[in-house]
Amino acid sequence: MVHNYKKLIFLPVLLALILFSNIAFANVVQDQDNQILTLNLEESIERGWQQNSSLQQMKAQLNAAKAGVSKAEAALRPGLDLNSSYTRFEEIPFGSTSKDNFNHSISFNYLLYQKPAKLQIEQSTYSWKKLKKKYEAQKNNLAYSITQRYYKVLEAQNVVKVTEESLKQVNEHLKTTKAHFEAGTALKTDVLQTKVRKSEMEEKLLQVKNNLELAKVRLKNLLEVDGNKELKLAEAIKVPDVDLSLQEVLDYALNNRADLMATKYEVKKASQGIELAETKDDPSLVFTGKSKKSGSDAIPDGDAWSATVNMKWSLYDGGESDSGVKQAKENLVAAKATLHQQEQAIDLEVREKFLNLEVNRKQILTAQERIEIAKENLRLAELRYREGVATNTEVIDAQVALTDARNTYQERVFDYNVSQAGLLKSIGFSYLSLHNSELELSKLN
């Protein structure tokens, strides 16, 4: 009985330990899963748009500017004020029957002459639209930066893969040289030379792996991801080809780029600012209606009302208005100069991106041919070495040439995709905004 009693006590303890172990193990697995972040290019851009502090700061400024428009519009609407007061006197005032005095009034205010207020609304609206376009431009710039770093990670991953394959190739060649040396058909220097090559490849593998980690760190930093998280990227996504002529991309950029549109709104604001400055000397005309009750009771019987039209007109301000108009005109000149300068800069950027894309496209074909040549050269070098008519140096040189050719090809492929993204950005699109946009460009595949 005692033995069975001990079993009954031990059983719940054992179950509790098993349950605790399972929970602990589940938490470990969950923590491990949470430490891995898998993203494709679209998800990376979306995350960047949501997490980037600078973008969120500008978004808050944009919302504040929109609220500023509503605030300016409120000046055109009538105002209604309620005022109530209670006074207790030490002595009964002359002509009154009570020490208590209540006053209640309600007043109605309406701006009769509204032109300056309407112009101020337009000023606020231009400011909001300008900031909205700048926000769109910053989103596109961020998306392009993310695309660049995303492809840098993919490129670094491929360089690691190529280097690992090259190291494997060197190890196979080392086996061959050792076999030839043991058979007396190769010198010991061949074995030593191949070992040196192996050591170089192992060192290079360490370096390219480090480069991969640095590329991931830079991408995580841009996405504002916890540096301790492991980042895994999906396979490379081909950025859509821009099948447009140079003139077509130039025309589109100069008519649609968000940052240029922002500057155009600044020109409109400056132009309208002259008219606003000219109205500073205009009279102000306000209607006020008021109803008032007063007496010794909380709800007095006495009632009175009044209606007032108030006009205020500045006859002389010491030249302030004239100076304001002159300042507004100079602001317009400066805004137009800024617009022209920006148009020139965009023209140059689009031309550079377009020409670089053409170069990158041709470089891919050249790099691909170079790989095929390097493969054949290595095959022949290894064959001649086995037959004893080629030196070990020739084989190693051929291996180096093939590794370089593969890495160059990977670099050219990723450069081409980044160039495509760069051209899209130069005309006012990002990879993601292109796919999410309602605007369809028939020649953008």
CORJO-V778908 format. One record per pair of residues at least 12 apart in sequence whose C-alpha atoms are under 8 Angstrom apart, sorted by the first residue. I is the first residue (numbers start at 1). GAP is how many residues later the second one is. If there is no record, write none. Layout:
i = <I & I>
gap = <GAP & GAP>
This chain:
i = <34 & 35 & 35 & 35 & 36 & 36 & 36 & 36 & 37 & 37 & 37 & 37 & 38 & 38 & 38 & 38 & 39 & 39 & 39 & 39 & 40 & 40 & 40 & 41 & 41 & 41 & 41 & 41 & 42 & 42 & 44 & 44 & 45 & 45 & 45 & 45 & 45 & 47 & 48 & 48 & 48 & 48 & 48 & 48 & 49 & 49 & 49 & 51 & 51 & 52 & 52 & 52 & 55 & 55 & 55 & 58 & 59 & 61 & 62 & 62 & 62 & 62 & 65 & 65 & 65 & 65 & 66 & 66 & 68 & 69 & 69 & 69 & 69 & 72 & 72 & 72 & 72 & 73 & 73 & 73 & 75 & 75 & 76 & 76 & 76 & 76 & 76 & 77 & 77 & 78 & 78 & 78 & 78 & 79 & 79 & 79 & 80 & 80 & 80 & 80 & 81 & 81 & 81 & 82 & 82 & 82 & 82 & 83 & 83 & 83 & 83 & 84 & 84 & 84 & 84 & 85 & 85 & 85 & 86 & 86 & 86 & 86 & 87 & 87 & 87 & 88 & 88 & 97 & 98 & 99 & 100 & 100 & 100 & 101 & 101 & 101 & 101 & 102 & 102 & 102 & 102 & 102 & 102 & 102 & 103 & 103 & 103 & 103 & 103 & 104 & 104 & 104 & 105 & 105 & 105 & 105 & 106 & 106 & 106 & 107 & 107 & 107 & 107 & 108 & 108 & 108 & 108 & 109 & 109 & 109 & 109 & 110 & 110 & 110 & 111 & 111 & 111 & 112 & 112 & 112 & 113 & 113 & 113 & 113 & 115 & 116 & 116 & 116 & 119 & 119 & 119 & 120 & 122 & 123 & 123 & 123 & 126 & 126 & 126 & 126 & 127 & 127 & 127 & 129 & 129 & 130 & 130 & 130 & 130 & 130 & 131 & 132 & 133 & 133 & 133 & 133 & 134 & 134 & 134 & 136 & 136 & 137 & 137 & 137 & 137 & 140 & 140 & 140 & 140 & 140 & 141 & 141 & 143 & 143 & 143 & 144 & 144 & 144 & 144 & 144 & 146 & 146 & 146 & 147 & 147 & 148 & 149 & 149 & 149 & 150 & 150 & 151 & 151 & 151 & 152 & 152 & 153 & 153 & 153 & 153 & 154 & 154 & 154 & 155 & 155 & 155 & 156 & 156 & 156 & 156 & 156 & 157 & 158 & 158 & 159 & 159 & 159 & 160 & 160 & 160 & 160 & 162 & 162 & 162 & 163 & 163 & 163 & 163 & 164 & 166 & 166 & 166 & 167 & 167 & 167 & 170 & 170 & 170 & 170 & 171 & 173 & 174 & 174 & 174 & 177 & 177 & 177 & 178 & 185 & 190 & 190 & 193 & 193 & 194 & 194 & 197 & 216 & 238 & 239 & 239 & 239 & 239 & 239 & 240 & 240 & 240 & 240 & 241 & 241 & 241 & 242 & 242 & 242 & 242 & 242 & 242 & 243 & 243 & 243 & 244 & 244 & 246 & 246 & 249 & 249 & 250 & 250 & 250 & 250 & 252 & 253 & 253 & 253 & 253 & 253 & 254 & 254 & 254 & 254 & 256 & 256 & 257 & 257 & 257 & 258 & 260 & 260 & 260 & 263 & 263 & 263 & 264 & 266 & 267 & 267 & 267 & 267 & 270 & 270 & 270 & 270 & 270 & 271 & 271 & 271 & 273 & 274 & 274 & 274 & 277 & 277 & 277 & 277 & 278 & 278 & 278 & 278 & 280 & 281 & 281 & 281 & 281 & 282 & 282 & 283 & 283 & 283 & 283 & 284 & 284 & 284 & 284 & 285 & 285 & 285 & 285 & 286 & 286 & 286 & 287 & 287 & 287 & 287 & 288 & 288 & 288 & 288 & 289 & 289 & 289 & 289 & 290 & 290 & 290 & 291 & 291 & 291 & 291 & 292 & 292 & 346 & 349 & 350 & 350 & 350 & 353 & 353 & 353 & 353 & 354 & 356 & 357 & 357 & 357 & 357 & 360 & 360 & 360 & 360 & 361 & 363 & 364 & 364 & 364 & 364 & 367 & 367 & 367 & 367 & 367 & 368 & 370 & 371 & 371 & 371 & 371 & 374 & 374 & 374 & 374 & 375 & 377 & 378 & 378 & 378 & 378 & 381 & 381 & 381 & 382>
gap = <195 & 193 & 194 & 195 & 193 & 194 & 195 & 196 & 192 & 193 & 194 & 195 & 193 & 194 & 195 & 196 & 192 & 193 & 194 & 195 & 193 & 194 & 195 & 106 & 109 & 192 & 193 & 196 & 389 & 390 & 102 & 179 & 97 & 98 & 101 & 102 & 387 & 176 & 94 & 95 & 98 & 174 & 175 & 176 & 90 & 93 & 94 & 172 & 173 & 170 & 171 & 172 & 80 & 83 & 84 & 77 & 76 & 70 & 66 & 69 & 70 & 73 & 59 & 62 & 63 & 66 & 59 & 62 & 56 & 52 & 55 & 56 & 59 & 45 & 48 & 49 & 52 & 44 & 45 & 48 & 36 & 42 & 34 & 35 & 38 & 41 & 42 & 33 & 34 & 30 & 31 & 32 & 33 & 29 & 30 & 31 & 26 & 27 & 28 & 29 & 25 & 26 & 27 & 22 & 23 & 24 & 25 & 20 & 21 & 22 & 23 & 18 & 19 & 20 & 21 & 17 & 18 & 19 & 14 & 15 & 16 & 17 & 13 & 14 & 15 & 12 & 13 & 199 & 198 & 197 & 195 & 196 & 197 & 193 & 194 & 195 & 196 & 192 & 193 & 194 & 195 & 196 & 197 & 198 & 189 & 190 & 191 & 192 & 197 & 188 & 189 & 190 & 185 & 186 & 187 & 188 & 184 & 185 & 186 & 181 & 182 & 183 & 184 & 179 & 180 & 181 & 182 & 177 & 178 & 179 & 180 & 176 & 177 & 178 & 174 & 175 & 176 & 173 & 174 & 175 & 170 & 171 & 172 & 173 & 164 & 160 & 163 & 164 & 153 & 156 & 157 & 156 & 147 & 146 & 149 & 150 & 139 & 140 & 142 & 143 & 138 & 139 & 142 & 133 & 136 & 131 & 132 & 133 & 135 & 136 & 131 & 130 & 125 & 126 & 128 & 129 & 124 & 125 & 128 & 122 & 123 & 120 & 121 & 122 & 291 & 285 & 288 & 289 & 290 & 293 & 284 & 289 & 287 & 288 & 289 & 277 & 278 & 281 & 286 & 287 & 73 & 76 & 77 & 271 & 274 & 270 & 66 & 69 & 70 & 69 & 83 & 85 & 263 & 267 & 63 & 262 & 59 & 62 & 63 & 66 & 79 & 81 & 82 & 255 & 256 & 259 & 52 & 53 & 55 & 56 & 59 & 55 & 249 & 252 & 49 & 248 & 251 & 45 & 48 & 49 & 52 & 241 & 244 & 245 & 38 & 41 & 42 & 240 & 41 & 35 & 233 & 237 & 31 & 34 & 35 & 24 & 27 & 28 & 229 & 27 & 21 & 17 & 20 & 21 & 13 & 14 & 17 & 13 & 203 & 202 & 203 & 199 & 200 & 198 & 202 & 199 & 15 & 179 & 178 & 179 & 181 & 182 & 192 & 180 & 191 & 204 & 205 & 179 & 203 & 204 & 178 & 181 & 182 & 201 & 202 & 203 & 200 & 201 & 202 & 199 & 200 & 105 & 108 & 101 & 178 & 97 & 100 & 101 & 177 & 175 & 93 & 97 & 173 & 174 & 175 & 89 & 92 & 93 & 173 & 171 & 172 & 169 & 170 & 171 & 170 & 79 & 82 & 83 & 72 & 75 & 76 & 75 & 69 & 65 & 68 & 69 & 72 & 58 & 59 & 61 & 62 & 65 & 57 & 58 & 61 & 55 & 51 & 54 & 55 & 44 & 47 & 48 & 51 & 43 & 44 & 46 & 47 & 41 & 32 & 33 & 34 & 40 & 31 & 32 & 28 & 29 & 30 & 31 & 26 & 27 & 28 & 29 & 24 & 25 & 26 & 27 & 23 & 24 & 25 & 20 & 21 & 22 & 23 & 19 & 20 & 21 & 22 & 16 & 17 & 18 & 19 & 15 & 16 & 17 & 12 & 13 & 14 & 15 & 12 & 13 & 80 & 77 & 73 & 76 & 77 & 66 & 69 & 70 & 73 & 69 & 63 & 59 & 62 & 63 & 66 & 52 & 55 & 56 & 59 & 55 & 49 & 45 & 48 & 49 & 52 & 38 & 39 & 41 & 42 & 45 & 41 & 35 & 31 & 34 & 35 & 38 & 24 & 27 & 28 & 31 & 27 & 21 & 17 & 20 & 21 & 24 & 13 & 14 & 17 & 13>
